[in-house]
Amino acid sequence: MSDNDESFIPSPPSDFYDTEAEESPPLPVRVRVRHEPEADAQVPLRAVRYSSRKKRWAQTSNCAKGVREPLPSSIRLVTWNLDFQSSEKKKRLLAALSYIQHRVLRCGTTSERPEPCCILLQEVHASVFTQILNAEWVRRCFIVVPTGPDKWPEQAFYGNVTLVSRTIPVVNASTITFSNSEMYRNAIFVDIKLSIPAHEDEPRLSAGIVTLRVANTHLESLPSGAKARPRQLKLVGNALHARGLLGGIVAGDMNAIVPTDETITEDAGLYDAWEGGDDDEDGFTWGYQPLEEYAPGRLDKVLSTRQEGFIVEEPERIGMGEAIGNGKWVSDHYGLVTRVRIVRED
C-alpha cells in the first residue's frame, strides 16, 4: 500500500514475538505491493497522530496548509539508542520514555505538553513499537514517524522512530534505506516549520517561516562497518542540503569507533555540535553500561549543515546510570539532548 494513500489508517502493530526471548526472533513476513525504489532513493513516508475523537492513529496531511504563526523559533532535540538486544525490552522502552518525559522535558503528567521538541530513537525493537503508540503522553502530545515497523528496511526487526511534538508542523517525511547496509540500516527525515524571530519593536509575530530537516539515523556497526559508514552519512548529508531548506540536522548512533570515522562528518559536508575532541571522555556515550570489549567512545553525535540562520547548541548526555532494577540498564548507550535555535541573519 502506498504511503501516499490518504485513506490508509495505520493500526498499532501486534507484538508478533516474545520480547523476552533470549534468542533472535524469527523475522516477520512482509508483503510488498509497491515497486521497490531505486537504491538509496529518498522515499516518502507518512506521519501519524492520534485522534482522541476517532480513538485511533490517523495520517497527518504532510502539507503546509493551515500553518499559522506564531511558530516556535527553537526546539529541544533528544536522541537515544535504546539497545534492541537486551532483555525486558518493553520495560526499558517505557522507562526511557518516562525519563525523557519527566527528567529531560520536565512534563509532570501525561497531559502536560512538552516544549517544542523532536525525539529521535534508534534500536527500537519491532515487538515494542506498539508501546510507543499506546503511551498516553505520546498519544496526546506527539506526531510519530514512521507508521510502523513495516516502513523500516525489509528484514529489519529493529529501527528508528522519530517523535515530533504537535506544536511543530511536520510538512514532509521520508526515509533512505542504505543499499550498502548488511544490518538493514536507514535514515528517517522530517521537515518541520519554524519561525525566524522578529525584532521586539516589530508588530509582526515573526520575520518569516523556514523549513528545517531533521534526520534520525543509525549507521553501520562494528569495525567491519567502517567501509559502509562514509557513504551512509554522505547520503544523509546530501538530503540535508536539499533546495528549499534553511538547513538540516542529523542525530543518532554514528558508530564512530575506528580512526577513519574521524573524517566522515566533514566529508559529508556536516559540522559536529560537540566542541570537544573525539578523545574527550566527557563526550563518550557508549562502553560503560556495562563495560564492553571495545573501548568506550563517542558513538552518538549531533551533526548539522553549516549553521546559517540557526544554531545547534553543544549536546549534553542523558540517561547516565539509568536502570530498571536488578542491575539492568535502560540502554547500553547514553542519550544526548541539545537545543536548536532559529536566528536572524542580521
C-alpha positions as CSV (number, residue, x, y, z in Angstrom):
1,M,0.0,0.0,0.0
2,S,1.3,3.4,-0.9
3,D,2.3,5.9,1.8
4,N,0.5,8.5,-0.3
5,D,-2.8,6.8,0.1
6,E,-4.9,9.3,2.2
7,S,-7.4,6.6,3.1
8,F,-4.9,4.4,4.9
9,I,-5.3,4.5,8.7
10,P,-2.5,2.6,10.3
11,S,-3.3,0.4,13.3
12,P,-0.8,-0.4,16.0
13,P,1.4,-3.4,15.1
14,S,0.9,-6.6,17.0
15,D,3.5,-8.0,19.4
16,F,4.4,-10.7,16.9
17,Y,7.1,-12.3,19.0
18,D,8.1,-12.7,22.6
19,T,10.0,-9.6,23.8
20,E,11.8,-11.6,26.4
21,A,13.2,-14.3,24.2
22,E,16.9,-14.7,24.6
23,E,17.4,-16.0,21.0
24,S,16.9,-13.8,18.0
25,P,13.2,-13.9,17.0
26,P,12.1,-15.1,13.6
27,L,11.8,-12.3,11.1
28,P,8.3,-11.1,10.2
29,V,6.9,-11.9,6.8
30,R,6.1,-8.8,4.8
31,V,4.1,-8.4,1.7
32,R,5.4,-5.6,-0.6
33,V,2.8,-4.5,-3.1
34,R,4.7,-1.5,-4.5
35,H,7.8,-1.5,-6.6
36,E,11.0,-1.2,-4.7
37,P,12.6,2.2,-5.0
38,E,16.0,2.8,-6.7
39,A,19.0,2.2,-4.4
40,D,19.5,4.9,-1.8
41,A,16.4,6.8,-3.1
42,Q,14.6,9.1,-0.6
43,V,11.1,7.6,-0.3
44,P,8.1,9.5,1.1
45,L,6.6,8.4,4.4
46,R,3.5,9.3,6.3
47,A,3.5,10.8,9.8
48,V,0.6,9.8,12.1
49,R,-1.1,11.5,15.1
50,Y,-3.6,10.1,17.5
51,S,-7.2,11.3,17.1
52,S,-8.9,11.4,20.5
53,R,-12.2,11.8,18.8
54,K,-11.8,8.8,16.5
55,K,-9.8,6.8,19.0
56,R,-7.2,5.8,16.5
57,W,-4.0,6.8,14.8
58,A,-4.5,8.7,11.6
59,Q,-2.2,10.1,9.0
60,T,-1.3,13.7,9.0
61,S,-1.6,15.7,5.8
62,N,2.1,16.3,5.2
63,C,1.4,19.7,3.7
64,A,1.9,23.3,4.6
65,K,-1.8,24.1,4.6
66,G,-3.0,25.5,7.9
67,V,0.4,26.5,9.2
68,R,-0.2,29.6,11.3
69,E,2.0,31.8,13.3
70,P,3.4,32.1,15.8
71,L,5.5,29.0,15.3
72,P,8.4,28.2,17.7
73,S,11.8,29.6,17.0
74,S,13.6,26.9,19.0
75,I,13.3,23.2,19.7
76,R,14.8,20.7,22.1
77,L,16.3,17.7,20.3
78,V,16.8,14.4,22.0
79,T,18.5,11.3,20.6
80,W,18.9,7.9,22.3
81,N,19.8,4.4,21.1
82,L,17.7,2.1,23.2
83,D,19.5,-1.3,22.7
84,F,17.4,-3.9,20.8
85,Q,19.4,-6.9,22.1
86,S,19.0,-6.8,25.9
87,S,16.0,-8.4,27.6
88,E,13.0,-6.7,29.1
89,K,12.6,-4.6,26.0
90,K,9.1,-3.3,26.9
91,K,10.1,-2.2,30.4
92,R,13.3,-0.5,29.1
93,L,11.4,1.4,26.4
94,L,8.8,2.6,28.8
95,A,11.5,3.7,31.3
96,A,13.3,5.6,28.5
97,L,10.1,7.4,27.5
98,S,9.3,8.2,31.2
99,Y,12.8,9.5,31.7
100,I,12.6,11.8,28.7
101,Q,9.1,13.0,29.7
102,H,9.9,13.7,33.3
103,R,13.7,14.3,33.6
104,V,14.5,15.8,30.2
105,L,11.4,17.7,29.1
106,R,10.1,18.3,32.6
107,C,6.5,17.2,31.9
108,G,4.9,16.2,35.2
109,T,1.8,14.4,33.8
110,T,0.8,12.8,30.5
111,S,-1.5,15.7,29.7
112,E,1.3,18.3,30.1
113,R,2.6,19.2,26.7
114,P,6.4,19.4,26.3
115,E,8.1,22.4,24.8
116,P,8.6,22.1,21.0
117,C,10.8,19.1,20.6
118,C,11.9,16.2,18.4
119,I,12.8,12.8,20.0
120,L,14.9,10.5,17.9
121,L,15.1,6.9,19.0
122,Q,17.3,4.1,17.5
123,E,17.2,0.4,18.0
124,V,13.5,0.3,18.8
125,H,12.6,-3.4,18.7
126,A,9.7,-4.2,16.4
127,S,7.9,-6.1,19.2
128,V,7.6,-2.9,21.3
129,F,6.8,-0.4,18.6
130,T,3.2,-0.7,19.7
131,Q,4.2,0.5,23.2
132,I,5.1,3.9,21.7
133,L,1.7,4.2,20.0
134,N,-0.1,3.1,23.2
135,A,1.8,5.5,25.5
136,E,-0.7,8.2,26.7
137,W,1.9,11.0,26.7
138,V,2.8,10.2,23.1
139,R,-0.8,10.0,22.0
140,R,-1.6,13.4,23.5
141,C,1.5,15.3,22.5
142,F,3.3,13.8,19.5
143,I,3.4,13.0,15.8
144,V,5.1,9.7,15.0
145,V,7.2,8.7,12.0
146,P,7.1,6.0,10.6
147,T,3.7,4.4,10.9
148,G,5.1,1.0,11.9
149,P,7.9,-1.4,11.6
150,D,6.9,-2.3,8.1
151,K,8.3,1.0,7.0
152,W,11.8,0.0,8.1
153,P,14.1,-1.7,5.7
154,E,13.0,-5.1,4.7
155,Q,14.1,-7.8,7.2
156,A,14.8,-5.2,9.9
157,F,13.4,-6.2,13.3
158,Y,14.5,-3.0,15.0
159,G,14.9,0.5,13.7
160,N,14.5,4.3,14.1
161,V,11.4,6.1,15.3
162,T,11.0,9.9,15.4
163,L,8.6,11.8,17.6
164,V,7.7,15.4,16.9
165,S,5.7,17.5,19.4
166,R,2.4,18.6,18.0
167,T,3.4,22.3,18.5
168,I,5.7,21.9,15.4
169,P,4.2,21.5,11.9
170,V,5.6,18.4,10.1
171,V,5.3,19.2,6.4
172,N,7.2,16.2,4.9
173,A,8.6,12.9,6.0
174,S,10.8,10.4,4.1
175,T,13.4,7.7,4.5
176,I,16.5,6.4,2.8
177,T,17.3,2.7,3.1
178,F,21.1,2.3,2.8
179,S,21.8,-0.1,0.0
180,N,25.3,-0.9,1.3
181,S,24.0,-1.9,4.8
182,E,24.2,-5.6,5.8
183,M,22.4,-4.6,9.1
184,Y,19.2,-3.1,7.5
185,R,20.0,0.4,8.5
186,N,18.3,3.6,7.3
187,A,17.7,7.3,8.0
188,I,14.3,8.9,8.7
189,F,13.7,12.6,7.8
190,V,11.1,15.0,8.9
191,D,10.7,18.6,7.6
192,I,9.5,21.0,10.2
193,K,8.3,24.6,10.0
194,L,9.8,27.1,12.5
195,S,9.8,30.9,12.8
196,I,12.5,33.5,12.4
197,P,12.3,35.7,15.5
198,A,11.1,39.2,14.9
199,H,12.6,42.3,16.5
200,E,10.9,43.4,19.7
201,D,9.8,46.6,18.1
202,E,8.2,44.9,15.1
203,P,4.4,44.4,15.0
204,R,4.8,41.0,13.3
205,L,4.8,37.8,15.2
206,S,7.9,36.6,13.3
207,A,10.2,37.7,10.5
208,G,9.2,34.7,8.4
209,I,8.9,30.9,8.3
210,V,11.6,28.5,7.5
211,T,11.9,24.7,6.9
212,L,14.4,22.7,8.8
213,R,15.1,19.0,8.0
214,V,15.8,16.7,11.0
215,A,17.3,13.3,10.3
216,N,17.4,10.3,12.6
217,T,19.9,7.6,11.7
218,H,21.9,4.6,12.9
219,L,25.0,4.0,10.8
220,E,26.6,0.6,10.2
221,S,28.0,-1.0,13.4
222,L,31.4,-2.6,14.3
223,P,34.8,-2.1,12.7
224,S,33.5,-4.2,9.8
225,G,31.1,-1.4,9.0
226,A,33.8,1.2,8.5
227,K,33.6,1.0,4.7
228,A,29.8,1.5,4.7
229,R,29.5,4.4,7.1
230,P,31.1,7.2,4.9
231,R,28.6,6.6,2.1
232,Q,25.7,6.3,4.5
233,L,26.5,9.6,6.2
234,K,27.1,11.2,2.8
235,L,23.6,10.2,1.7
236,V,22.2,11.9,4.8
237,G,24.3,15.0,4.3
238,N,23.1,15.3,0.7
239,A,19.5,15.1,1.8
240,L,20.0,17.8,4.4
241,H,21.4,20.2,1.7
242,A,18.3,19.9,-0.5
243,R,16.8,23.0,-2.0
244,G,14.1,24.9,-0.1
245,L,15.6,24.1,3.3
246,L,17.2,26.5,5.8
247,G,19.4,23.6,6.6
248,G,19.4,20.3,8.4
249,I,20.4,18.3,11.5
250,V,21.2,14.6,11.8
251,A,21.5,12.9,15.2
252,G,21.8,9.3,16.2
253,D,24.2,6.4,16.6
254,M,27.1,7.1,14.2
255,N,29.2,4.2,15.5
256,A,32.4,6.2,15.4
257,I,34.8,3.5,16.6
258,V,37.8,3.4,14.2
259,P,40.2,6.2,13.0
260,T,38.6,6.5,9.6
261,D,35.4,7.7,11.3
262,E,37.1,10.9,12.3
263,T,36.8,12.4,8.8
264,I,33.4,11.3,7.6
265,T,31.5,14.2,9.2
266,E,33.5,16.8,7.2
267,D,33.5,14.6,4.1
268,A,29.6,14.6,4.2
269,G,29.6,18.4,4.4
270,L,28.5,18.4,8.0
271,Y,29.6,20.0,11.3
272,D,29.8,18.4,14.7
273,A,27.9,20.2,17.5
274,W,30.3,18.7,20.1
275,E,33.1,21.2,20.8
276,G,35.5,18.8,22.5
277,G,37.7,16.2,20.8
278,D,36.9,12.6,19.9
279,D,39.1,11.6,22.8
280,D,37.3,13.8,25.3
281,E,35.7,11.3,27.8
282,D,33.1,13.9,28.7
283,G,31.5,13.2,25.3
284,F,31.7,9.4,25.4
285,T,28.2,7.9,25.0
286,W,28.9,4.1,25.0
287,G,31.0,1.5,26.7
288,Y,30.1,1.9,30.3
289,Q,26.7,0.3,30.7
290,P,28.2,-2.3,31.0
291,L,31.9,-2.2,30.2
292,E,32.4,-3.6,26.8
293,E,35.1,-5.5,24.9
294,Y,35.6,-2.3,22.8
295,A,36.9,0.8,24.5
296,P,34.3,3.5,25.5
297,G,33.7,6.1,22.8
298,R,31.6,8.9,21.4
299,L,29.4,6.8,19.2
300,D,26.3,9.1,19.3
301,K,26.5,12.6,17.7
302,V,24.5,15.6,16.7
303,L,25.7,17.0,13.3
304,S,24.3,19.8,11.1
305,T,24.8,21.6,7.9
306,R,26.6,25.0,8.1
307,Q,24.7,27.0,10.7
308,E,23.5,30.0,8.7
309,G,20.2,31.1,10.2
310,F,20.2,28.5,13.0
311,I,22.3,27.5,15.9
312,V,22.8,24.0,17.4
313,E,24.0,24.1,21.0
314,E,26.6,21.7,22.3
315,P,24.8,18.5,23.3
316,E,24.7,17.1,26.8
317,R,24.5,13.5,27.8
318,I,21.3,12.0,29.3
319,G,20.4,8.6,30.7
320,M,23.7,8.1,32.6
321,G,23.2,5.4,35.2
322,E,19.5,4.8,34.4
323,A,18.4,1.3,35.2
324,I,15.2,-0.7,35.5
325,G,16.4,-2.6,38.6
326,N,18.1,-5.9,39.0
327,G,21.3,-4.3,37.6
328,K,19.7,-3.9,34.1
329,W,20.4,-0.6,32.3
330,V,17.7,1.2,30.3
331,S,20.3,1.1,27.5
332,D,23.9,0.5,26.8
333,H,24.1,4.0,25.3
334,Y,23.8,7.4,26.9
335,G,21.4,9.7,25.1
336,L,22.0,13.3,24.0
337,V,19.9,16.5,24.3
338,T,20.5,19.8,22.7
339,R,18.7,23.0,21.6
340,V,18.3,24.2,18.1
341,R,17.5,27.9,17.7
342,I,16.5,29.9,14.6
343,V,18.3,33.2,14.5
344,R,18.1,36.4,12.4
345,E,20.9,36.6,9.9
346,D,21.2,40.3,10.5
